[in-house]
Each structure stands twice: as C-alpha cells, then as structure tokens.
Amino acid sequence: MLSLMARMVGINHVVLEVGDLEEALEFYGRMFEFELRGRVPGMAFLDMGDQFLVLAEGSSHAHFGLVVDAGEQLEERNFRDPWGNWVQVVQYSDIQFSKTPEVLAGMGLNGLEKTESARRELREKGLI
C-alpha cells in the first residue's frame, strides 16, 4: 500500500550554533579529526562522509536535516515544530546521505534510488 505521508529515513546534517566560529573549529579540531567540506561567512561545514556537521555563528541557525523517502509529499520542506525546533526536510534521492541496500530493505524501502547528481557526488568522494 502506498503511503500518503513522507517516511523518515535518517539525519543528513546537524547545524550547531556557536559563539565564535574559529574557536569552535579549534575546539572540535582538538577532539576529532575532520575534513572541512567548505566555508561561507559565519559557517563551517565538517564532512562526515555522506553526512555533515555545520558550525554556525550567531543564533537562529540551529536545525537538523531530516531525510525522507518522498519529500514532494510534504507541504513544507522547512518548518518549526510546536516547540521551536527548526527542521529542514531533504529527499533521499537528491542528496549524498545513503543507506545500504540491506538497511533500506529492512526498513521496507527497497528500490529507493538516487538521482544522477547525488550518485556523482558520492562517486567524487569515493563513497560508491
């Protein structure tokens, strides 16, 4: 039976608010080895394979990227829940985040595919 609701698949990214970006990079760099995916003013993207952590200066940036099987079924792709948590919804097929075929099958999501651009990003990183 086809569900009329998007199904949660995983977490693509988490954005943490920090007071000072350079200090935060230094702090996390003392605790973990990481590759910097990229930077924009006030934000740094720490690569974790097919997922990433964002350190963001200031307030109102904190959120997480929730991966779903079919994002087109949602009216809102970015929203705050009743408790103020900011959620950004991303569709599995369009992003690097991946589950093994066995995990997808176990979740009842056999046949969930990636777009060519998502597969290209994964290939460029040597992840597939």
C-alpha positions in Angstrom: 0.0 0.0 0.0 1.4 3.4 -1.0 1.7 5.8 1.9 0.4 9.3 1.6 3.0 10.6 4.1 6.7 11.0 3.7 8.7 8.4 5.7 11.7 9.4 7.8 14.9 7.7 6.6 17.7 9.4 8.6 19.6 12.5 9.5 21.6 14.3 6.8 23.1 17.1 8.8 23.0 19.0 12.1 23.7 22.7 12.5 25.1 23.8 15.9 25.1 27.4 16.9 28.5 28.7 18.2 29.6 32.0 19.6 32.9 32.1 17.7 33.5 30.1 14.6 37.3 30.0 14.8 37.1 29.0 18.5 34.6 26.2 17.6 36.8 24.9 14.8 39.7 24.8 17.2 37.7 23.1 19.9 36.3 20.4 17.6 39.7 20.0 15.9 41.2 19.1 19.3 38.6 16.4 19.8 38.1 15.0 16.3 39.8 14.5 13.0 37.7 16.0 10.3 37.8 17.4 6.8 36.4 20.8 6.2 33.8 20.5 3.4 33.5 24.2 2.9 33.0 27.6 4.5 30.8 30.6 4.0 30.9 33.7 6.2 29.9 32.6 9.7 29.6 28.9 8.9 31.9 25.9 8.5 30.9 22.5 7.1 32.6 19.5 8.6 32.5 16.5 6.4 31.4 13.1 7.7 31.3 11.0 4.5 27.7 11.3 3.3 26.6 13.5 6.2 27.9 16.7 7.7 28.0 18.9 10.8 27.7 22.7 10.4 29.1 25.1 12.9 27.3 28.4 12.6 28.0 31.7 14.4 25.0 33.5 15.9 21.5 32.5 16.7 18.6 31.1 14.6 20.7 28.7 12.5 20.4 25.6 14.7 18.5 22.9 12.9 18.8 19.4 11.5 18.3 17.9 8.1 15.7 15.1 8.2 15.9 12.7 5.2 12.7 11.4 3.9 11.7 9.0 1.1 9.4 11.3 -0.8 9.7 15.0 0.1 7.3 16.1 -2.7 4.5 14.7 -0.4 5.2 17.5 2.1 3.7 20.9 2.0 6.6 22.4 3.9 10.3 21.5 3.5 11.4 23.8 6.3 9.4 24.3 9.4 9.5 24.8 13.1 7.7 22.3 15.3 5.4 23.4 18.1 8.4 23.5 20.5 10.5 25.7 18.3 12.8 23.1 16.7 13.8 24.0 13.1 13.6 21.0 10.7 14.8 21.1 7.2 13.4 18.2 5.1 15.6 16.7 2.3 14.7 13.9 -0.1 16.8 10.8 0.0 17.1 10.6 -3.8 18.6 14.1 -4.1 21.4 14.0 -1.5 24.6 12.1 -0.7 23.2 10.5 2.5 22.9 6.8 1.9 21.7 3.6 3.5 23.0 0.2 2.5 20.6 -1.9 0.4 20.2 -4.2 3.3 19.2 -1.4 5.7 16.8 0.0 3.1 15.2 -3.5 2.7 15.0 -3.9 6.4 13.2 -0.5 6.6 10.8 -1.6 3.9 12.3 0.9 1.4 13.5 -1.4 -1.3 14.1 0.4 -4.6 14.7 3.9 -3.1 17.1 5.3 -5.7 19.5 8.3 -6.0 19.4 10.9 -8.7 22.4 11.0 -11.1 23.7 14.2 -9.4 23.6 12.5 -5.9 25.4 9.5 -7.3 28.0 11.7 -9.0 28.7 13.5 -5.6 29.1 10.1 -3.9 31.5 8.9 -6.7 33.6 12.1 -6.5 34.1 11.4 -2.8 34.9 7.8 -3.4 31.9 6.6 -1.4 30.5 4.4 -4.2 
